[in-house]
Amino acid sequence: MTKRSQKVIPKKNQGFPLWLPLIIVAGAALIVVAVVSGNNTAPAAQPAIEVKGAPALTVDKEKVDFGNVTLGQTVEVKFEVTNGGDQPLRFKEKPYVEVAEGC
C-alpha cells in the first residue's frame, strides 16, 4: 500500500473584526460628548438678599389680569417664588393662592 499525502489547507483566521473597535471608540466618544455637554448648564442666579436674619417670601408678580374670561375657559399663570432672606424658608401649611378681586 502506498501512502497518499494529503494537503492540509489552513482555515482563514476568523480573528477579531476590524469594525468592532471602531464602533466601540465611536460609542465611547458619544458618551463623553453627552456627559460634557450635559454639565455645561450654568447654575441659577441667587436672588439678592432683601432681609437679614430671617426668611422672606418674594414673588415675581404682584398682580395678574386675565381680562374677561368666559365661564368654563381655563386660564393659567405661573409665579416664581424665592426666598429673599438669609435664613431657610419653611412652610407650616401647603401654600395657596387667594383671589382678591373679581370672580
C-alpha positions in Angstrom: 0.0 0.0 0.0 1.1 3.4 -0.8 0.6 6.3 1.4 -1.1 9.3 -0.1 -0.1 12.6 1.1 -2.9 14.9 1.8 -2.6 18.7 1.6 -3.8 20.4 4.7 -5.4 23.7 3.8 -5.4 26.0 6.8 -8.7 27.8 7.6 -8.7 31.5 7.2 -8.2 33.2 10.5 -11.6 34.5 11.6 -9.9 36.7 14.2 -11.2 40.0 15.5 -13.4 42.0 13.1 -11.9 45.4 12.2 -15.2 47.3 12.5 -15.8 46.3 16.1 -13.1 48.6 17.7 -14.3 51.5 15.5 -17.9 51.0 16.9 -16.5 50.8 20.5 -14.5 54.0 20.1 -17.4 55.9 18.4 -19.7 54.8 21.2 -17.3 55.9 23.9 -16.8 59.3 22.1 -20.6 59.8 22.0 -20.9 59.1 25.7 -18.1 61.6 26.5 -19.8 64.3 24.4 -23.1 63.7 26.1 -21.6 63.9 29.6 -19.6 67.0 28.8 -22.5 68.9 27.1 -24.9 68.0 30.0 -22.6 69.6 32.6 -22.4 72.9 30.8 -25.5 74.3 32.4 -24.9 77.4 34.4 -26.1 77.5 38.0 -29.2 79.6 38.6 -28.5 83.1 39.8 -29.2 83.5 43.5 -31.7 86.3 44.3 -30.5 89.3 46.1 -30.9 89.1 49.9 -33.5 91.6 50.9 -33.9 90.7 54.6 -31.1 89.8 57.0 -31.7 87.4 59.9 -35.0 86.0 58.7 -36.6 84.3 55.7 -38.6 86.4 53.3 -41.0 85.2 50.6 -40.5 87.0 47.3 -42.9 86.6 44.3 -42.1 87.8 40.8 -45.7 89.1 40.1 -47.9 91.1 42.4 -51.0 91.3 40.1 -52.3 89.2 37.2 -55.0 90.5 34.9 -56.7 87.9 32.7 -59.2 90.3 31.3 -62.7 88.8 30.6 -62.7 85.1 31.0 -65.7 83.1 29.8 -67.3 80.5 32.0 -65.6 77.1 31.5 -62.5 78.6 30.0 -59.2 77.6 31.7 -56.6 80.2 32.4 -53.1 79.6 33.8 -50.4 81.7 35.4 -47.0 80.8 36.8 -45.3 82.5 39.7 -41.7 82.3 40.6 -41.4 82.2 44.4 -38.0 82.7 46.0 -36.5 83.2 49.5 -35.4 86.9 49.7 -33.9 86.3 53.2 -30.8 84.8 54.5 -32.5 82.1 56.7 -34.3 78.9 55.4 -37.9 79.5 54.3 -40.2 76.8 55.6 -44.0 76.5 55.1 -46.1 75.1 58.0 -49.1 74.5 55.7 -49.4 74.0 51.9 -49.3 77.4 50.2 -52.4 78.5 48.3 -53.4 81.5 46.1 -56.4 83.6 47.1 -58.5 85.6 44.6 -58.6 89.2 46.0 -60.9 90.8 43.4 -63.3 89.6 40.8 -64.9 86.2 40.1 
